[in-house]
Amino acid sequence: MIWVYALNLISRWILFGVAAYKTYKERSKGWMFLMVAFLLSAITPEQLLLEPLGLKLVPEVAFVLGMVNTALQGLFLLLAARYLETPNPTMRDSIVILGFGIFSYLWLVVTNTTHFYPDLTIRALGPFLVYALGYVYAGIVFYRYIIVKKFEQLLFPVGMMLLGLLNATYPVTATWKWFVPYGFFLGTMFRIMMASGALSFMFYLFFHIEPEVERDIPPGAFLYPTRESVTREFGDWELEPGLLMITRKDVNKLKQQINPEAIVFWITRTKEGKLHDSPTIYAISPTKIDILIDLIARAVERGYRVVYIDAFEYLILENGFDNAIKFLLNVKDRVLANKGTLILVVNSSALDTFQKKILEREFSRG
């Protein structure tokens, strides 16, 4: 069983490493909370960290600390999932998650009195319910996060949900001595699934084209009122092989107008996933702007240097101006850092004076 313990520990640290990498790359609160949850998971198991060093916690202290750690993991997973699901969680979201935290604390206080002391099932039930809820909810959110459902990437959210469901049974199955080694083995397998999927999630690039070519369009960030004005300025910009579009335009028409090596993210609520191969067209919800940033960043890193956005007003409508402008400036920084070109098409009549000034300050007017 030593190899099972080793794989369990390694998978925990891989998950922490992936979350830390994504936090650094995306500067995302959601990934930051996930990183903390996985760090708590990596330093949890006494048998994996302390016993090899010849150390052992006092049994009752070990149990209470373990339950505190378990509840904290669940809370951070709930926070991570909520921040990844929506760019701006509401006060209600915060109150609900805070409520789970208070529930866990009170459960630990009450069930560690002398009245409940011998009953492991009752004492562990509260923290493990929060833990299981966090993993299942996060798994569901990450399943939705993946717009192209590749098997290797699905391992991550599916593993999370299975691990959450398994641990929901812990307060009962932990009292079945015959089941404990099997439960640990299953947990290890689910963590390996998660780690494998997380690595794929980090490194797998669904873009199959790498256009490293000379461009006629100068680098920079430019603001235009219409698509026609972009054409007057840059000519046949749609034919650039390194073109990435974030648009609301009719994708059936776009197929005929743009370079077959281009990538299009069609912002819509009606569909999701891959719609076309050449050019590559993906449908994605307007509320998934954190996911969109990740996808744009991966494309830019692979050589797509001309980024065209004409869906900014729709992103404002769905996410609010503050979240939409944060998204836009994040994209701008990534494009300019790679010496690319960001073309923003906005109808100025849809913006107020303050919003116009922000865009005019950040973009050169075309």
C-alpha positions in Angstrom: 0.0 0.0 0.0 3.0 2.3 0.2 2.8 3.1 -3.5 -0.9 4.1 -3.0 0.1 6.5 -0.3 2.8 7.9 -2.5 0.5 8.4 -5.5 -2.1 10.0 -3.2 0.4 12.5 -1.9 1.9 13.2 -5.4 -1.5 13.8 -6.9 -2.4 16.3 -4.1 0.8 18.4 -4.8 0.2 18.2 -8.6 -3.3 19.7 -8.1 -1.8 22.4 -5.9 0.9 23.1 -8.5 -1.6 23.4 -11.4 -3.9 25.7 -9.4 -0.9 27.9 -8.4 0.2 28.1 -12.0 -3.3 29.1 -13.2 -3.5 31.7 -10.4 -0.2 33.2 -11.5 -1.1 33.1 -15.2 -4.7 34.4 -14.9 -4.6 36.5 -11.7 -8.0 34.9 -10.9 -9.6 34.9 -7.5 -11.3 31.6 -8.4 -8.0 29.8 -9.1 -6.5 31.4 -6.0 -9.2 30.0 -3.7 -8.8 26.6 -5.5 -5.0 26.8 -4.9 -5.6 27.3 -1.1 -8.1 24.4 -1.0 -5.6 22.1 -2.7 -2.8 23.3 -0.4 -4.9 22.4 2.6 -5.5 19.0 1.0 -1.8 18.4 0.4 -0.9 19.1 4.0 -3.8 17.2 5.5 -2.9 13.5 5.9 -1.0 12.8 9.0 0.1 9.4 7.7 1.6 10.9 4.6 3.5 13.8 6.2 4.1 13.3 9.9 4.5 9.6 10.4 7.4 9.3 7.9 9.2 11.9 10.1 8.4 9.9 13.3 5.9 12.4 14.5 2.3 11.8 15.7 -0.4 14.1 16.8 -2.4 13.5 19.9 -5.5 11.5 18.6 -8.2 13.9 19.7 -6.2 16.9 18.5 -5.6 15.1 15.2 -9.3 14.5 14.7 -10.4 18.1 15.4 -7.6 19.6 13.2 -8.6 17.1 10.5 -12.2 18.2 10.7 -11.3 21.9 10.6 -9.1 21.3 7.6 -11.9 19.3 5.9 -14.4 22.1 6.4 -12.0 24.8 5.2 -11.3 22.8 2.0 -15.0 22.7 1.3 -15.4 26.4 2.0 -12.5 27.4 -0.3 -13.8 25.1 -3.0 -17.2 26.8 -2.8 -15.6 30.2 -3.0 -13.4 29.0 -6.0 -16.4 27.6 -7.8 -18.5 30.7 -7.3 -15.8 33.1 -8.4 -15.1 30.9 -11.5 -18.8 30.7 -12.3 -19.5 34.4 -12.1 -17.0 37.3 -12.2 -18.8 39.2 -9.5 -20.4 37.1 -6.8 -23.2 38.8 -4.9 -23.6 39.6 -1.2 -26.0 36.7 -1.0 -23.3 34.3 -2.3 -21.0 35.5 0.4 -23.6 35.1 3.1 -24.4 31.6 2.0 -20.8 30.5 2.0 -20.2 32.2 5.3 -23.3 30.3 6.6 -21.6 27.0 5.7 -18.5 28.2 7.6 -20.5 29.0 10.7 -22.4 25.8 10.4 -19.2 23.8 10.3 -17.8 25.6 13.4 -20.9 25.2 15.4 -21.1 21.5 14.4 -17.5 20.9 15.6 -18.2 22.7 18.9 -21.5 20.9 19.7 -20.4 17.4 18.5 -17.1 17.5 20.4 -18.9 17.7 23.8 -19.0 14.7 26.0 -22.5 13.8 24.9 -21.4 13.0 21.3 -17.8 12.1 22.0 -17.8 8.4 21.0 -19.9 8.8 17.8 -17.5 9.3 14.9 -20.3 9.4 12.4 -22.1 12.4 14.0 -18.8 14.3 14.7 -17.6 14.0 11.1 -20.9 14.5 9.4 -21.0 18.3 9.3 -17.5 19.0 8.0 -17.6 16.2 5.4 -21.0 17.4 4.1 -19.4 20.9 3.4 -16.3 19.2 2.0 -18.4 17.0 -0.3 -20.6 19.9 -1.4 -17.5 21.9 -2.3 -16.0 19.2 -4.4 -19.2 18.3 -6.2 -20.1 22.0 -6.9 -16.6 22.8 -8.1 -16.7 19.7 -10.3 -19.9 20.8 -11.9 -18.6 24.3 -12.5 -15.4 23.0 -14.1 -17.4 20.7 -16.3 -19.2 23.8 -17.6 -15.8 25.6 -17.8 -14.6 23.2 -20.5 -16.1 24.3 -23.8 -14.5 21.5 -25.8 -15.3 18.3 -24.0 -12.1 16.3 -24.5 -11.8 13.1 -22.5 -8.5 14.0 -20.9 -9.8 17.3 -19.6 -13.1 15.8 -18.3 -11.0 13.7 -15.9 -10.6 16.8 -13.7 -14.2 17.7 -13.1 -15.4 14.1 -13.1 -12.7 13.2 -10.6 -13.7 16.1 -8.4 -17.4 15.0 -8.3 -16.6 11.4 -7.6 -14.2 12.4 -4.8 -16.9 14.6 -3.3 -19.5 11.8 -3.5 -17.1 9.3 -2.0 -16.2 11.6 0.9 -19.9 12.3 1.5 -20.1 8.6 2.7 -17.0 8.9 5.0 -18.8 9.6 8.3 -20.4 6.1 7.8 -17.9 4.1 5.9 -15.0 5.2 8.2 -16.6 3.0 10.8 -16.4 -0.1 8.5 -12.9 -1.3 9.0 -13.0 -3.6 6.0 -13.9 -0.7 3.7 -11.3 1.8 4.9 -8.4 0.6 2.6 -10.8 0.3 -0.3 -12.1 3.8 0.3 -8.6 5.2 0.5 -7.7 3.4 -2.8 -10.8 4.8 -4.5 -9.9 8.3 -3.2 -6.4 7.9 -4.6 -7.7 6.9 -8.0 -10.1 9.8 -8.1 -7.2 12.2 -7.2 -5.1 10.7 -9.9 -8.0 11.4 -12.3 -8.1 14.9 -11.1 -4.3 15.4 -11.4 -4.2 14.0 -14.9 -7.1 16.1 -16.0 -5.7 19.2 -14.4 -2.3 18.8 -16.2 -4.2 18.4 -19.4 -6.3 21.4 -18.5 -3.2 23.4 -18.1 -1.1 22.2 -21.0 -3.6 20.9 -23.6 -3.9 23.4 -26.4 -7.0 22.8 -28.5 -5.7 25.1 -31.2 -4.2 23.0 -34.0 -2.7 25.9 -36.0 0.3 27.9 -35.1 0.5 31.0 -37.4 3.9 32.6 -36.9 3.8 34.9 -39.9 4.7 38.5 -40.8 1.8 40.9 -40.4 0.9 44.1 -42.2 -1.1 45.3 -39.2 1.0 47.4 -36.7 1.0 46.4 -33.0 -1.1 48.4 -30.6 -4.6 48.8 -29.2 -7.0 50.6 -31.5 -10.6 51.8 -31.1 -13.0 52.0 -34.1 -16.7 52.8 -34.4 -17.5 50.3 -37.1 -16.1 47.2 -38.8 -16.0 49.1 -42.1 -13.7 51.7 -40.5 -11.3 48.9 -39.6 -11.3 47.7 -43.2 -10.6 51.2 -44.4 -7.6 51.4 -42.1 -6.1 48.0 -42.4 -7.4 46.6 -45.7 -8.1 42.8 -45.7 -7.5 42.3 -42.0 -10.0 39.4 -42.0 -7.6 37.4 -44.1 -4.8 37.4 -41.5 -3.9 33.8 -40.5 -3.2 34.9 -37.0 -6.6 36.4 -36.5 -8.7 35.8 -33.3 -12.2 37.2 -33.2 -14.6 37.8 -30.2 -17.8 38.6 -31.9 -21.6 38.6 -32.1 -21.7 38.6 -35.8 -23.4 35.8 -37.9 -20.9 33.0 -37.9 -22.3 31.5 -41.1 -21.2 34.6 -42.9 -17.9 34.8 -41.1 -16.9 31.3 -42.4 -16.8 32.8 -45.9 -15.1 36.1 -45.0 -12.1 35.2 -42.7 -8.9 33.2 -43.1 -9.5 29.4 -42.6 -6.7 29.5 -40.0 -8.5 32.1 -37.8 -10.2 31.4 -34.5 -13.6 32.8 -33.6 -15.2 33.0 -30.2 -18.9 33.6 -30.9 -20.5 35.1 -27.8 -24.0 33.7 -27.3 -26.3 32.1 -24.7 -27.9 29.7 -27.2 -25.1 27.3 -27.8 -21.7 26.2 -26.4 -18.8 24.2 -27.8 -17.1 23.8 -31.1 -19.2 24.8 -34.1 -16.8 24.7 -37.0 -13.3 23.4 -37.8 -11.9 25.8 -40.5 -12.0 28.5 -39.4 -12.2 27.3 -35.9 -15.4 28.6 -34.3 -16.4 28.2 -30.6 -19.6 29.3 -29.0 -19.2 30.5 -25.5 -21.5 32.2 -22.9 -21.0 36.0 -22.3 -20.8 35.4 -18.6 -17.8 33.1 -18.9 -15.3 36.0 -19.3 -12.8 34.4 -17.0 -12.7 31.3 -19.2 -12.6 33.5 -22.3 -9.5 35.3 -20.9 -7.8 31.9 -20.5 -8.7 30.9 -24.0 -7.5 34.2 -25.6 -4.3 34.0 -23.6 -3.5 30.5 -24.9 -4.2 31.6 -28.5 -2.0 34.7 -28.2 0.8 32.6 -26.8 0.6 30.3 -29.8 0.9 33.1 -32.3 -2.5 34.6 -32.8 -1.5 38.2 -32.7 -4.5 40.1 -34.2 -7.4 40.1 -31.7 -10.6 41.7 -32.9 -13.5 42.4 -30.5 -16.9 43.7 -31.5 -19.0 42.2 -28.6 -18.0 44.6 -25.9 -21.4 46.2 -25.5 -23.0 42.7 -25.1 -20.4 41.8 -22.4 -21.3 45.0 -20.6 -25.0 44.0 -20.8 -24.4 40.6 -19.3 -21.6 41.3 -16.8 -21.7 45.1 -16.0 -19.2 47.7 -17.2 -16.7 47.1 -14.4 -16.3 43.4 -15.1 -16.3 44.0 -18.9 -13.6 46.7 -18.8 -11.5 44.5 -16.5 -11.8 41.7 -19.1 -10.9 44.1 -21.9 -7.9 45.6 -20.2 -6.7 42.1 -19.2 -6.9 41.0 -22.9 -5.2 44.2 -24.0 -2.2 43.7 -21.6 -1.8 40.1 -22.8 -1.9 41.1 -26.5 0.5 44.0 -26.2 2.9 41.9 -24.1 3.1 39.6 -27.1 3.6 42.5 -29.5 0.1 41.9 -31.0 -2.7 44.1 -32.2 -6.0 44.6 -30.4 -8.9 46.0 -32.5 -12.0 47.1 -30.5 -15.1 48.1 -32.4 -17.6 49.9 -30.1 -20.7 52.0 -30.8 -19.9 55.0 -28.7 -23.6 55.9 -28.4 -24.1 52.8 -26.2 -21.6 54.2 -23.6 -21.8 57.1 -21.1 -19.2 59.8 -20.9 -17.2 58.2 -18.2 -17.1 54.9 -20.1 -16.0 56.6 -23.3 -13.2 58.4 -21.5 -11.8 55.1 -20.2 -11.7 53.5 -23.6 -10.3 56.6 -25.2 -7.5 56.7 -22.6 -6.6 53.0 -23.1 -7.0 52.8 -26.9 -5.8 54.8 -29.9 -8.7 56.1 -31.9 -9.0 55.0 -35.4 
